[in-house]
């Protein structure tokens, strides 16, 4: 699952909810956005690893922390927070690492 941010119509709360639900909380994850505007959740490859081609990324979510998966996707406050992070930082983030907390 990914969201193409280059088309503003693709960035919706429903799309963010689906993106969060599509990831497993069984491993470390990180929301990343490529320079082309593709937002996706990376599993396994997180932190400052393999960041060539990325415009920005959020902090790594530790496995078992509840930031991804179906339960996280049902949390309206969390989904809105991620939606706002994407909306505020695409296409010109102030930094390549965004701390939303």
C-alpha positions in Angstrom: 0.0 0.0 0.0 1.2 3.5 -0.8 -0.2 7.0 -1.4 0.9 9.1 -4.4 1.1 12.5 -2.9 1.8 14.1 -6.3 -1.9 14.0 -6.9 -3.5 16.0 -4.0 -6.8 14.0 -4.4 -4.9 10.9 -3.2 -4.2 12.3 0.3 -7.3 11.5 2.3 -7.9 10.3 5.8 -9.3 7.1 4.4 -6.0 6.5 2.4 -3.9 7.2 5.5 -6.0 4.8 7.5 -5.6 2.1 4.9 -1.8 2.7 4.7 -1.5 2.4 8.5 -3.7 -0.7 8.5 -1.6 -2.4 5.8 1.5 -2.6 7.9 2.4 -5.2 10.5 3.3 -4.2 14.1 5.5 -7.4 14.2 8.6 -5.5 13.1 10.0 -2.0 13.2 8.3 0.3 10.7 8.8 3.8 9.3 6.6 6.1 7.2 8.8 7.3 4.3 8.1 9.7 1.4 10.1 9.5 -1.8 11.2 12.6 -3.8 8.5 11.5 -6.4 5.9 11.8 -3.7 5.2 8.2 -2.9 4.3 7.7 0.8 4.8 4.2 2.1 5.5 2.3 5.3 8.8 0.6 5.2 9.2 -2.6 7.3 12.6 -3.7 8.4 14.5 -0.9 6.5 14.1 2.0 9.0 16.0 4.8 10.6 18.7 6.4 8.6 19.3 3.3 6.5 18.8 3.4 2.7 17.5 6.9 2.6 18.7 7.8 -0.9 15.7 8.9 -2.9 13.7 9.9 0.1 12.3 13.4 0.6 11.5 12.8 4.2 10.7 10.2 6.8 9.1 10.0 10.2 10.7 8.5 13.3 11.0 4.7 13.4 8.1 3.0 15.1 9.3 0.1 17.3 7.6 -3.3 16.8 4.8 -3.9 19.2 4.3 -0.2 19.9 0.9 0.0 18.2 1.6 2.7 15.6 0.6 0.5 12.7 -2.0 -2.2 12.1 -5.7 -2.4 12.4 -5.9 -1.1 15.9 -3.8 2.0 15.1 -5.8 2.6 11.9 -9.0 2.8 14.0 -7.5 5.6 16.2 -8.9 8.8 14.6 -6.5 11.1 16.4 -3.5 9.0 15.2 -4.7 8.8 11.6 -5.3 12.6 11.6 -1.8 13.2 13.0 -0.2 11.2 10.2 -2.5 12.8 7.6 -1.4 16.3 8.9 2.3 15.3 8.9 2.0 14.3 5.2 0.0 17.3 4.2 2.3 19.8 6.0 5.5 18.3 4.8 4.8 17.5 1.1 6.3 18.7 -1.1 8.7 21.0 0.9 9.6 19.6 4.3 11.8 21.7 6.5 14.0 18.7 7.2 14.4 15.2 5.8 13.5 13.7 9.3 10.2 14.8 10.7 9.4 14.4 14.4 5.6 14.6 14.8 5.5 14.2 18.6 
